[in-house]
Amino acid sequence: MATMRAVQYESGCLPEQMQIKQVPRPTLRSGEILIKVHSSAINRAETLQRKGLYPPIKESQKFLGLEAAGEVVETHEVCHKTWNIGDHVMALLPDIPYAVHDVM
């Protein structure tokens, strides 16, 4: 199983309690691409979410992060005409920008 590193946290934790751990790499669904994250940012919504004071954008959200920049490392077959491996991208996402894809 392919893995990646991602920032893990428990709701209400202090910043120093956040940890980087190995997690399963997501399986791409129709219309999705996998980005190797080069840069991300921390914004107010994420600091409030970590404290348990702001709901995740979607119920299934497992990781902090809303924005990221990086390069495309995998595309779902539906995306081949729009995105190519190696394309540099930036994104506003509902999940996972604080994760780094390890396997290429």
Secondary structure, DSSP 8 states (H G I E B T S, - for coil): --EEEEEE--TT--GGG-EEEEEE-----TT-EEEEEEEE---HHHHHHHTT-S--SSTT--S--SEEEEEEEEE-GGGTTT--TT-EEEEE-SS-TTEEE---
